[in-house]
Amino acid sequence: MKAGELQNRLIHGDPKGSNIMIDDDSGKGTAIIDLDTVKPGLIHYDFGDAPRSLCNRAGEEAENLSDVVFDLDFCDAFVHGYTVNAKNFLTKTDRKYPYDAIRLIAFERGIRFFQDHPAGNVYFKIRVPGQNLHRANVQFRLCERIDIRKRQIKQLLDEAFQ
């Protein structure tokens, strides 16, 4: 943004799976809900956060870190669904950063969970002691899984953003 390459746009701010309404019959997304987080920001926040939440089929609460994966099929479906309309407004510069957004938002979320743990769990509410520390570890494991699949993720992103 400081270099003038990227611009603020209207973003949702929390595009996780539970904030997307799915039609029971067609299986297609029909609306995004929980609009209290809508604000100006980089579209990369939303673009990175959606696959972070959708492509880890074990979820943020995965009991076993070995269950944490980054599902390429889910990523492909999300990216292709997103780009159907996004191709109309994404700039050439916007298209340079989708992989970085996915990786960065998972890491950022891990740091936020990790930071909230010693602060007394004031932002992310918990049901059991140590839950935010565990959530942080899940996100850091997800970062590892994203790194492992970097080549495949970048390839599907390149194909979708052409």
N, CA, C and O atoms as a DFTB+ gen file, in Angstrom:
648 C
 N C O
     1  1       0.827      -1.190       0.000
     2  2       0.000       0.000       0.000
     3  2       0.872       1.255       0.000
     4  3       0.582       2.220      -0.707
     5  1       1.925       1.236       0.783
     6  2       2.790       2.411       0.847
     7  2       3.412       2.733      -0.499
     8  3       3.648       3.899      -0.815
     9  1       3.678       1.712      -1.289
    10  2       4.258       1.916      -2.615
    11  2       3.196       2.288      -3.636
    12  3       3.527       2.588      -4.784
    13  1       1.932       2.274      -3.246
    14  2       0.853       2.616      -4.154
    15  2       0.420       1.476      -5.064
    16  3      -0.357       1.687      -5.995
    17  1       0.918       0.265      -4.800
    18  2       0.571      -0.881      -5.644
    19  2      -0.799      -1.458      -5.312
    20  3      -1.506      -1.934      -6.200
    21  1      -1.173      -1.419      -4.041
    22  2      -2.421      -2.020      -3.586
    23  2      -3.318      -0.937      -3.014
    24  3      -2.841       0.090      -2.531
    25  1      -4.619      -1.174      -3.073
    26  2      -5.566      -0.180      -2.580
    27  2      -6.588      -0.820      -1.647
    28  3      -6.908      -2.002      -1.762
    29  1      -7.085      -0.013      -0.728
    30  2      -8.163      -0.468       0.134
    31  2      -9.435      -0.634      -0.683
    32  3      -9.733       0.153      -1.581
    33  1     -10.172      -1.680      -0.341
    34  2     -11.491      -1.939      -0.918
    35  2     -12.385      -2.380       0.231
    36  3     -11.923      -2.564       1.357
    37  1     -13.642      -2.545      -0.058
    38  2     -14.561      -3.056       0.943
    39  2     -14.298      -4.547       1.122
    40  3     -14.324      -5.302       0.150
    41  1     -14.045      -4.978       2.364
    42  2     -13.817      -6.396       2.651
    43  2     -14.778      -6.850       3.743
    44  3     -15.326      -6.038       4.488
    45  1     -14.967      -8.150       3.820
    46  2     -15.826      -8.718       4.855
    47  2     -15.119      -8.720       6.208
    48  3     -15.710      -8.337       7.218
    49  1     -13.874      -9.144       6.231
    50  2     -13.097      -9.137       7.460
    51  2     -13.128     -10.436       8.256
    52  3     -12.330     -10.609       9.177
    53  1     -14.038     -11.355       7.919
    54  2     -14.115     -12.637       8.630
    55  2     -14.827     -13.677       7.754
    56  3     -15.875     -14.196       8.140
    57  1     -14.258     -13.985       6.567
    58  2     -14.958     -14.844       5.616
    59  2     -14.775     -16.336       5.862
    60  3     -14.504     -17.092       4.929
    61  1     -14.922     -16.759       7.103
    62  2     -14.787     -18.188       7.399
    63  2     -16.028     -18.943       6.940
    64  3     -17.066     -18.347       6.653
    65  1     -15.902     -20.250       6.878
    66  2     -16.978     -21.092       6.381
    67  2     -18.303     -20.896       7.088
    68  3     -19.352     -20.934       6.445
    69  1     -18.283     -20.687       8.403
    70  2     -19.541     -20.536       9.140
    71  2     -20.231     -19.205       8.859
    72  3     -21.362     -18.999       9.299
    73  1     -19.580     -18.305       8.142
    74  2     -20.197     -17.035       7.774
    75  2     -20.693     -17.032       6.327
    76  3     -21.065     -15.987       5.794
    77  1     -20.696     -18.197       5.704
    78  2     -21.193     -18.318       4.334
    79  2     -22.431     -19.203       4.357
    80  3     -22.388     -20.336       4.837
    81  1     -23.527     -18.680       3.838
    82  2     -24.764     -19.462       3.770
    83  2     -24.719     -20.329       2.517
    84  3     -24.426     -19.847       1.423
    85  1     -25.010     -21.602       2.691
    86  2     -24.987     -22.566       1.596
    87  2     -26.404     -23.058       1.333
    88  3     -27.114     -23.438       2.264
    89  1     -26.814     -23.053       0.080
    90  2     -28.116     -23.587      -0.305
    91  2     -28.096     -25.103      -0.166
    92  3     -27.224     -25.761      -0.733
    93  1     -29.033     -25.662       0.571
    94  2     -29.072     -27.106       0.815
    95  2     -29.248     -27.918      -0.466
    96  3     -28.692     -29.010      -0.589
    97  1     -30.008     -27.399      -1.408
    98  2     -30.287     -28.151      -2.629
    99  2     -29.139     -28.104      -3.634
   100  3     -28.747     -29.134      -4.183
   101  1     -28.600     -26.905      -3.873
   102  2     -27.558     -26.766      -4.902
   103  2     -26.149     -26.924      -4.344
   104  3     -25.219     -27.235      -5.089
   105  1     -25.981     -26.714      -3.030
   106  2     -24.650     -26.756      -2.437
   107  2     -23.837     -25.514      -2.722
   108  3     -22.647     -25.473      -2.408
   109  1     -24.448     -24.503      -3.307
   110  2     -23.741     -23.272      -3.659
   111  2     -23.913     -22.213      -2.580
   112  3     -24.941     -22.141      -1.907
   113  1     -22.878     -21.394      -2.436
   114  2     -22.974     -20.273      -1.516
   115  2     -23.985     -19.263      -2.016
   116  3     -24.011     -18.931      -3.201
   117  1     -24.822     -18.772      -1.105
   118  2     -25.855     -17.813      -1.500
   119  2     -25.647     -16.437      -0.884
   120  3     -26.100     -15.435      -1.437
   121  1     -24.974     -16.380       0.243
   122  2     -24.775     -15.092       0.908
   123  2     -23.654     -15.221       1.929
   124  3     -23.333     -16.311       2.405
   125  1     -23.076     -14.082       2.245
   126  2     -22.109     -14.032       3.338
   127  2     -22.759     -13.231       4.457
   128  3     -23.345     -12.175       4.218
   129  1     -22.651     -13.741       5.679
   130  2     -23.326     -13.130       6.823
   131  2     -22.299     -12.623       7.833
   132  3     -21.094     -12.689       7.586
   133  1     -22.773     -12.123       8.960
   134  2     -21.933     -11.588      10.032
   135  2     -21.206     -10.349       9.528
   136  3     -19.977     -10.314       9.455
   137  1     -21.984      -9.345       9.188
   138  2     -21.456      -8.161       8.511
   139  2     -20.886      -7.101       9.448
   140  3     -20.532      -6.012       8.995
   141  1     -20.791      -7.394      10.743
   142  2     -20.229      -6.412      11.669
   143  2     -18.732      -6.218      11.468
   144  3     -18.153      -5.291      12.036
   145  1     -18.103      -7.058      10.684
   146  2     -16.664      -6.959      10.435
   147  2     -16.343      -6.287       9.096
   148  3     -15.170      -6.147       8.751
   149  1     -17.349      -5.873       8.345
   150  2     -17.139      -5.223       7.051
   151  2     -16.444      -3.886       7.273
   152  3     -16.824      -3.104       8.145
   153  1     -15.404      -3.640       6.451
   154  2     -14.615      -2.413       6.603
   155  2     -13.733      -2.243       5.370
   156  3     -13.638      -3.159       4.553
   157  1     -13.094      -1.099       5.222
   158  2     -12.098      -0.959       4.155
   159  2     -10.839      -1.743       4.523
   160  3     -10.424      -1.763       5.682
   161  1     -10.247      -2.377       3.537
   162  2      -9.013      -3.128       3.772
   163  2      -8.524      -3.744       2.479
   164  3      -9.132      -3.573       1.423
   165  1      -7.430      -4.456       2.572
   166  2      -6.897      -5.144       1.399
   167  2      -7.710      -6.399       1.138
   168  3      -8.011      -7.145       2.069
   169  1      -8.069      -6.642      -0.112
   170  2      -8.830      -7.842      -0.440
   171  2      -8.043      -9.100      -0.095
   172  3      -8.617     -10.182       0.030
   173  1      -6.746      -8.959       0.057
   174  2      -5.894     -10.098       0.397
   175  2      -6.209     -10.650       1.789
   176  3      -5.974     -11.829       2.055
   177  1      -6.736      -9.809       2.673
   178  2      -7.147     -10.309       3.990
   179  2      -8.259     -11.339       3.822
   180  3      -8.175     -12.446       4.353
   181  1      -9.296     -10.968       3.084
   182  2     -10.396     -11.909       2.859
   183  2      -9.936     -13.093       2.028
   184  3     -10.270     -14.237       2.336
   185  1      -9.172     -12.826       0.977
   186  2      -8.733     -13.918       0.123
   187  2      -7.868     -14.907       0.894
   188  3      -7.959     -16.111       0.652
   189  1      -7.047     -14.443       1.800
   190  2      -6.205     -15.330       2.590
   191  2      -6.946     -16.051       3.699
   192  3      -6.655     -17.207       4.004
   193  1      -7.905     -15.362       4.300
   194  2      -8.601     -15.944       5.450
   195  2      -9.602     -17.019       5.039
   196  3      -9.776     -18.001       5.760
   197  1     -10.249     -16.855       3.919
   198  2     -11.238     -17.854       3.501
   199  2     -10.595     -19.237       3.325
   200  3     -11.082     -20.196       3.924
   201  1      -9.525     -19.385       2.531
   202  2      -8.915     -20.720       2.423
   203  2      -8.305     -21.206       3.740
   204  3      -8.266     -22.410       3.994
   205  1      -7.831     -20.283       4.575
   206  2      -7.292     -20.679       5.880
   207  2      -8.352     -21.434       6.664
   208  3      -8.058     -22.441       7.309
   209  1      -9.557     -20.957       6.608
   210  2     -10.623     -21.606       7.364
   211  2     -11.262     -22.762       6.603
   212  3     -11.617     -23.772       7.210
   213  1     -11.414     -22.637       5.293
   214  2     -12.109     -23.657       4.505
   215  2     -11.253     -24.878       4.184
   216  3     -11.767     -25.996       4.139
   217  1      -9.970     -24.682       3.963
   218  2      -9.122     -25.758       3.429
   219  2      -8.473     -26.621       4.500
   220  3      -7.881     -27.654       4.186
   221  1      -8.576     -26.217       5.754
   222  2      -8.136     -27.089       6.849
   223  2      -9.367     -27.833       7.329
   224  3     -10.102     -27.353       8.192
   225  1      -9.582     -29.001       6.767
   226  2     -10.812     -29.745       7.050
   227  2     -10.914     -30.144       8.520
   228  3     -12.013     -30.421       9.001
   229  1      -9.813     -30.178       9.234
   230  2      -9.846     -30.513      10.662
   231  2     -10.317     -29.322      11.500
   232  3     -10.755     -29.509      12.635
   233  1     -10.238     -28.122      10.968
   234  2     -10.708     -26.916      11.641
   235  2      -9.740     -26.371      12.677
   236  3      -8.717     -26.984      12.982
   237  1     -10.084     -25.207      13.210
   238  2      -9.251     -24.530      14.206
   239  2      -9.157     -25.302      15.508
   240  3      -8.229     -25.097      16.290
   241  1     -10.102     -26.179      15.743
   242  2     -10.157     -26.922      16.999
   243  2      -9.648     -28.355      16.847
   244  3      -9.946     -29.203      17.688
   245  1      -8.890     -28.637      15.794
   246  2      -8.388     -30.003      15.566
   247  2      -7.709     -30.525      16.828
   248  3      -6.831     -29.872      17.391
   249  1      -8.124     -31.702      17.258
   250  2      -7.536     -32.276      18.460
   251  2      -6.104     -32.725      18.215
   252  3      -5.228     -32.502      19.051
   253  1      -5.866     -33.353      17.077
   254  2      -4.533     -33.855      16.750
   255  2      -3.915     -33.009      15.647
   256  3      -4.513     -32.814      14.589
   257  1      -2.736     -32.520      15.901
   258  2      -2.073     -31.699      14.893
   259  2      -1.793     -32.481      13.617
   260  3      -1.675     -31.892      12.542
   261  1      -1.687     -33.789      13.724
   262  2      -1.459     -34.609      12.530
   263  2      -2.675     -34.604      11.605
   264  3      -2.554     -34.980      10.439
   265  1      -3.846     -34.187      12.099
   266  2      -5.049     -34.109      11.274
   267  2      -5.121     -32.817      10.460
   268  3      -5.944     -32.696       9.552
   269  1      -4.267     -31.865      10.783
   270  2      -4.291     -30.571      10.098
   271  2      -3.685     -30.733       8.705
   272  3      -2.545     -31.171       8.551
   273  1      -4.469     -30.371       7.705
   274  2      -4.022     -30.444       6.313
   275  2      -4.459     -29.176       5.596
   276  3      -5.277     -28.410       6.107
   277  1      -3.908     -28.963       4.413
   278  2      -4.404     -27.924       3.520
   279  2      -4.927     -28.638       2.290
   280  3      -4.151     -29.106       1.457
   281  1      -6.244     -28.720       2.179
   282  2      -6.907     -29.498       1.133
   283  2      -6.877     -28.729      -0.186
   284  3      -7.526     -27.692      -0.324
   285  1      -6.125     -29.242      -1.144
   286  2      -5.987     -28.581      -2.446
   287  2      -7.296     -28.572      -3.226
   288  3      -7.561     -27.619      -3.958
   289  1      -8.114     -29.601      -3.090
   290  2      -9.398     -29.619      -3.801
   291  2     -10.310     -28.515      -3.290
   292  3     -10.967     -27.840      -4.083
   293  1     -10.360     -28.323      -1.979
   294  2     -11.167     -27.234      -1.413
   295  2     -10.608     -25.887      -1.872
   296  3     -11.363     -24.980      -2.223
   297  1      -9.282     -25.767      -1.866
   298  2      -8.655     -24.520      -2.297
   299  2      -9.007     -24.230      -3.748
   300  3      -9.358     -23.102      -4.095
   301  1      -8.914     -25.244      -4.588
   302  2      -9.221     -25.082      -6.004
   303  2     -10.672     -24.634      -6.193
   304  3     -10.947     -23.727      -6.979
   305  1     -11.587     -25.261      -5.481
   306  2     -13.008     -24.893      -5.587
   307  2     -13.224     -23.454      -5.138
   308  3     -13.933     -22.698      -5.801
   309  1     -12.618     -23.069      -4.014
   310  2     -12.763     -21.695      -3.531
   311  2     -12.188     -20.706      -4.532
   312  3     -12.849     -19.735      -4.897
   313  1     -10.965     -20.948      -4.974
   314  2     -10.285     -20.017      -5.879
   315  2     -11.061     -19.857      -7.184
   316  3     -11.229     -18.740      -7.675
   317  1     -11.528     -20.955      -7.739
   318  2     -12.277     -20.845      -8.992
   319  2     -13.617     -20.143      -8.790
   320  3     -14.038     -19.367      -9.648
   321  1     -14.281     -20.399      -7.689
   322  2     -15.518     -19.680      -7.390
   323  2     -15.273     -18.203      -7.177
   324  3     -16.063     -17.369      -7.621
   325  1     -14.197     -17.874      -6.510
   326  2     -13.848     -16.477      -6.236
   327  2     -13.498     -15.738      -7.522
   328  3     -13.953     -14.617      -7.749
   329  1     -12.695     -16.369      -8.351
   330  2     -12.189     -15.663      -9.526
   331  2     -13.249     -15.463     -10.608
   332  3     -13.055     -14.640     -11.503
   333  1     -14.357     -16.188     -10.550
   334  2     -15.426     -15.970     -11.537
   335  2     -15.791     -14.488     -11.594
   336  3     -15.949     -13.920     -12.675
   337  1     -15.923     -13.868     -10.420
   338  2     -16.265     -12.444     -10.373
   339  2     -15.064     -11.552     -10.095
   340  3     -15.025     -10.406     -10.544
   341  1     -14.099     -12.061      -9.370
   342  2     -12.962     -11.226      -8.972
   343  2     -12.089     -10.819     -10.155
   344  3     -11.424      -9.784     -10.103
   345  1     -12.083     -11.614     -11.210
   346  2     -11.280     -11.247     -12.384
   347  2     -11.670      -9.873     -12.911
   348  3     -10.866      -9.199     -13.554
   349  1     -12.901      -9.459     -12.638
   350  2     -13.387      -8.169     -13.123
   351  2     -12.789      -6.986     -12.367
   352  3     -12.753      -5.876     -12.899
   353  1     -12.323      -7.197     -11.146
   354  2     -11.815      -6.062     -10.370
   355  2     -10.384      -6.219      -9.870
   356  3      -9.797      -5.244      -9.401
   357  1      -9.812      -7.402      -9.953
   358  2      -8.435      -7.585      -9.486
   359  2      -7.452      -6.940     -10.448
   360  3      -7.540      -7.115     -11.663
   361  1      -6.521      -6.198      -9.887
   362  2      -5.480      -5.590     -10.712
   363  2      -4.346      -6.588     -10.922
   364  3      -4.290      -7.631     -10.271
   365  1      -3.465      -6.259     -11.818
   366  2      -2.295      -7.109     -12.068
   367  2      -1.477      -7.259     -10.785
   368  3      -0.958      -8.338     -10.498
   369  1      -1.368      -6.199     -10.034
   370  2      -0.615      -6.251      -8.778
   371  2      -1.342      -7.095      -7.735
   372  3      -0.701      -7.847      -6.999
   373  1      -2.666      -6.984      -7.659
   374  2      -3.438      -7.823      -6.726
   375  2      -3.135      -9.298      -6.966
   376  3      -3.056     -10.084      -6.022
   377  1      -2.969      -9.662      -8.212
   378  2      -2.788     -11.064      -8.598
   379  2      -1.401     -11.599      -8.252
   380  3      -1.141     -12.794      -8.398
   381  1      -0.516     -10.725      -7.797
   382  2       0.828     -11.167      -7.414
   383  2       0.870     -11.786      -6.021
   384  3       1.824     -12.495      -5.699
   385  1      -0.131     -11.538      -5.193
   386  2      -0.021     -11.858      -3.773
   387  2      -1.003     -12.885      -3.202
   388  3      -1.081     -12.984      -1.977
   389  1      -1.747     -13.647      -3.981
   390  2      -2.725     -14.551      -3.339
   391  2      -2.092     -15.647      -2.486
   392  3      -2.598     -15.948      -1.405
   393  1      -1.000     -16.250      -2.946
   394  2      -0.362     -17.291      -2.113
   395  2       0.136     -16.674      -0.812
   396  3      -0.066     -17.230       0.267
   397  1       0.782     -15.531      -0.924
   398  2       1.305     -14.857       0.271
   399  2       0.187     -14.548       1.255
   400  3       0.376     -14.642       2.468
   401  1      -0.978     -14.179       0.733
   402  2      -2.113     -13.870       1.604
   403  2      -2.576     -15.108       2.368
   404  3      -2.845     -15.039       3.567
   405  1      -2.669     -16.238       1.672
   406  2      -3.101     -17.475       2.328
   407  2      -2.125     -17.839       3.440
   408  3      -2.544     -18.130       4.560
   409  1      -0.849     -17.827       3.147
   410  2       0.187     -18.205       4.119
   411  2       0.252     -17.212       5.280
   412  3       0.337     -17.606       6.443
   413  1       0.212     -15.926       4.950
   414  2       0.351     -14.885       5.969
   415  2      -0.828     -14.863       6.940
   416  3      -0.632     -14.708       8.145
   417  1      -2.037     -15.014       6.434
   418  2      -3.198     -14.940       7.323
   419  2      -3.223     -16.127       8.286
   420  3      -3.609     -15.967       9.444
   421  1      -2.822     -17.301       7.833
   422  2      -2.739     -18.445       8.754
   423  2      -1.705     -18.161       9.849
   424  3      -1.949     -18.439      11.023
   425  1      -0.567     -17.615       9.467
   426  2       0.478     -17.283      10.447
   427  2       0.000     -16.188      11.408
   428  3       0.206     -16.269      12.619
   429  1      -0.636     -15.174      10.843
   430  2      -1.138     -14.063      11.664
   431  2      -2.172     -14.553      12.667
   432  3      -2.167     -14.133      13.824
   433  1      -3.057     -15.440      12.228
   434  2      -4.073     -15.962      13.144
   435  2      -3.411     -16.773      14.256
   436  3      -3.834     -16.700      15.410
   437  1      -2.381     -17.542      13.921
   438  2      -1.639     -18.282      14.934
   439  2      -1.024     -17.361      15.967
   440  3      -1.080     -17.634      17.166
   441  1      -0.438     -16.269      15.504
   442  2       0.162     -15.293      16.428
   443  2      -0.908     -14.678      17.321
   444  3      -0.683     -14.487      18.516
   445  1      -2.066     -14.367      16.753
   446  2      -3.134     -13.769      17.555
   447  2      -3.634     -14.733      18.629
   448  3      -3.856     -14.322      19.768
   449  1      -3.814     -16.015      18.281
   450  2      -4.195     -17.002      19.298
   451  2      -3.108     -17.114      20.361
   452  3      -3.391     -17.145      21.558
   453  1      -1.853     -17.173      19.900
   454  2      -0.721     -17.323      20.821
   455  2      -0.628     -16.128      21.769
   456  3      -0.376     -16.299      22.962
   457  1      -0.831     -14.928      21.247
   458  2      -0.769     -13.709      22.050
   459  2      -1.928     -13.647      23.050
   460  3      -1.755     -13.167      24.171
   461  1      -3.093     -14.124      22.652
   462  2      -4.262     -14.052      23.516
   463  2      -4.157     -15.012      24.706
   464  3      -4.734     -14.762      25.764
   465  1      -3.428     -16.096      24.529
   466  2      -3.289     -17.099      25.591
   467  2      -2.710     -16.498      26.883
   468  3      -3.366     -16.586      27.921
   469  1      -1.512     -15.891      26.866
   470  2      -0.985     -15.337      28.125
   471  2      -1.694     -14.056      28.571
   472  3      -1.579     -13.643      29.725
   473  1      -2.434     -13.425      27.633
   474  2      -3.150     -12.196      27.990
   475  2      -4.454     -12.489      28.731
   476  3      -5.165     -11.570      29.136
   477  1      -4.761     -13.773      28.904
   478  2      -5.969     -14.133      29.637
   479  2      -7.161     -14.457      28.754
   480  3      -8.300     -14.455      29.221
   481  1      -6.905     -14.736      27.474
   482  2      -7.979     -15.135      26.557
   483  2      -9.077     -14.081      26.484
   484  3     -10.265     -14.387      26.581
   485  1      -8.656     -12.846      26.313
   486  2      -9.599     -11.727      26.322
   487  2     -10.272     -11.498      24.972
   488  3     -11.372     -10.946      24.928
   489  1      -9.646     -11.905      23.878
   490  2     -10.250     -11.693      22.559
   491  2     -10.956     -12.954      22.071
   492  3     -12.136     -12.920      21.724
   493  1     -10.221     -14.066      22.048
   494  2     -10.792     -15.337      21.605
   495  2     -11.230     -16.115      22.842
   496  3     -10.397     -16.598      23.610
   497  1     -12.514     -16.230      23.023
   498  2     -13.044     -16.924      24.195
   499  2     -12.682     -18.410      24.146
   500  3     -12.540     -18.997      23.074
   501  1     -12.540     -18.997      25.327
   502  2     -12.153     -20.411      25.433
   503  2     -13.183     -21.182      26.244
   504  3     -13.945     -20.613      27.027
   505  1     -13.184     -22.508      26.032
   506  2     -14.025     -23.410      26.819
   507  2     -13.188     -24.239      27.787
   508  3     -13.686     -24.707      28.811
   509  1     -11.904     -24.414      27.451
   510  2     -11.000     -25.200      28.295
   511  2      -9.666     -24.463      28.402
   512  3      -9.282     -23.748      27.477
   513  1      -8.957     -24.627      29.516
   514  2      -7.652     -23.982      29.660
   515  2      -6.688     -24.426      28.548
   516  3      -6.643     -25.597      28.172
   517  1      -5.937     -23.477      28.048
   518  2      -4.952     -23.775      27.009
   519  2      -5.510     -23.842      25.602
   520  3      -4.775     -24.144      24.662
   521  1      -6.799     -23.565      25.439
   522  2      -7.428     -23.706      24.124
   523  2      -6.807     -22.760      23.086
   524  3      -6.596     -23.165      21.943
   525  1      -6.515     -21.525      23.459
   526  2      -5.923     -20.606      22.481
   527  2      -4.489     -20.982      22.134
   528  3      -4.042     -20.743      21.013
   529  1      -3.779     -21.556      23.063
   530  2      -2.436     -22.059      22.758
   531  2      -2.538     -23.207      21.754
   532  3      -1.751     -23.288      20.811
   533  1      -3.495     -24.075      21.961
   534  2      -3.702     -25.178      21.019
   535  2      -4.139     -24.643      19.650
   536  3      -3.655     -25.111      18.618
   537  1      -5.043     -23.674      19.640
   538  2      -5.467     -23.071      18.369
   539  2      -4.266     -22.477      17.634
   540  3      -4.157     -22.596      16.414
   541  1      -3.368     -21.841      18.381
   542  2      -2.159     -21.284      17.764
   543  2      -1.343     -22.390      17.114
   544  3      -0.885     -22.245      15.980
   545  1      -1.163     -23.478      17.820
   546  2      -0.394     -24.598      17.263
   547  2      -1.052     -25.177      16.013
   548  3      -0.358     -25.599      15.088
   549  1      -2.380     -25.199      15.978
   550  2      -3.094     -25.664      14.785
   551  2      -2.777     -24.745      13.605
   552  3      -2.509     -25.217      12.499
   553  1      -2.807     -23.439      13.843
   554  2      -2.525     -22.495      12.747
   555  2      -1.065     -22.596      12.290
   556  3      -0.783     -22.512      11.094
   557  1      -0.155     -22.772      13.220
   558  2       1.252     -22.914      12.831
   559  2       1.475     -24.211      12.051
   560  3       2.281     -24.243      11.121
   561  1       0.772     -25.273      12.423
   562  2       0.852     -26.518      11.655
   563  2       0.256     -26.309      10.257
   564  3       0.772     -26.830       9.268
   565  1      -0.827     -25.546      10.192
   566  2      -1.424     -25.239       8.892
   567  2      -0.419     -24.483       8.015
   568  3      -0.329     -24.735       6.813
   569  1       0.324     -23.569       8.610
   570  2       1.368     -22.857       7.856
   571  2       2.374     -23.847       7.270
   572  3       2.781     -23.716       6.116
   573  1       2.767     -24.826       8.064
   574  2       3.691     -25.847       7.565
   575  2       3.082     -26.597       6.389
   576  3       3.762     -26.859       5.397
   577  1       1.807     -26.941       6.497
   578  2       1.133     -27.680       5.430
   579  2       1.000     -26.829       4.168
   580  3       1.117     -27.338       3.053
   581  1       0.760     -25.550       4.350
   582  2       0.704     -24.629       3.204
   583  2       2.075     -24.554       2.548
   584  3       2.180     -24.594       1.322
   585  1       3.127     -24.446       3.357
   586  2       4.493     -24.400       2.820
   587  2       4.817     -25.655       2.012
   588  3       5.422     -25.575       0.943
   589  1       4.412     -26.807       2.529
   590  2       4.688     -28.080       1.856
   591  2       4.019     -28.122       0.481
   592  3       4.559     -28.703      -0.461
   593  1       2.852     -27.509       0.373
   594  2       2.093     -27.540      -0.885
   595  2       2.232     -26.247      -1.688
   596  3       1.425     -25.976      -2.578
   597  1       3.231     -25.470      -1.382
   598  2       3.417     -24.162      -2.021
   599  2       3.369     -24.254      -3.539
   600  3       2.650     -23.487      -4.180
   601  1       4.119     -25.174      -4.121
   602  2       4.177     -25.279      -5.582
   603  2       2.799     -25.562      -6.166
   604  3       2.396     -24.927      -7.140
   605  1       2.072     -26.514      -5.577
   606  2       0.743     -26.867      -6.089
   607  2      -0.257     -25.725      -5.904
   608  3      -1.073     -25.456      -6.785
   609  1      -0.184     -25.056      -4.751
   610  2      -1.090     -23.928      -4.490
   611  2      -0.824     -22.809      -5.485
   612  3      -1.757     -22.253      -6.064
   613  1       0.446     -22.480      -5.683
   614  2       0.778     -21.411      -6.628
   615  2       0.347     -21.780      -8.045
   616  3      -0.109     -20.918      -8.797
   617  1       0.483     -23.034      -8.410
   618  2       0.085     -23.463      -9.746
   619  2      -1.424     -23.283      -9.944
   620  3      -1.849     -22.761     -10.975
   621  1      -2.232     -23.704      -8.978
   622  2      -3.668     -23.550      -9.160
   623  2      -4.073     -22.082      -9.112
   624  3      -5.016     -21.682      -9.794
   625  1      -3.378     -21.278      -8.322
   626  2      -3.648     -19.844      -8.285
   627  2      -3.306     -19.197      -9.623
   628  3      -4.081     -18.399     -10.150
   629  1      -2.140     -19.546     -10.169
   630  2      -1.727     -18.995     -11.467
   631  2      -2.748     -19.332     -12.552
   632  3      -3.114     -18.477     -13.357
   633  1      -3.197     -20.574     -12.567
   634  2      -4.186     -20.986     -13.568
   635  2      -5.498     -20.244     -13.397
   636  3      -6.109     -19.838     -14.385
   637  1      -5.939     -20.061     -12.173
   638  2      -7.221     -19.406     -11.920
   639  2      -7.173     -17.915     -12.208
   640  3      -8.166     -17.342     -12.656
   641  1      -6.037     -17.279     -11.958
   642  2      -5.929     -15.838     -12.111
   643  2      -5.481     -15.396     -13.500
   644  3      -5.235     -14.210     -13.715
   645  1      -5.370     -16.332     -14.451
   646  2      -4.977     -15.970     -15.822
   647  2      -6.064     -15.195     -16.493
   648  3      -5.918     -14.802     -17.650
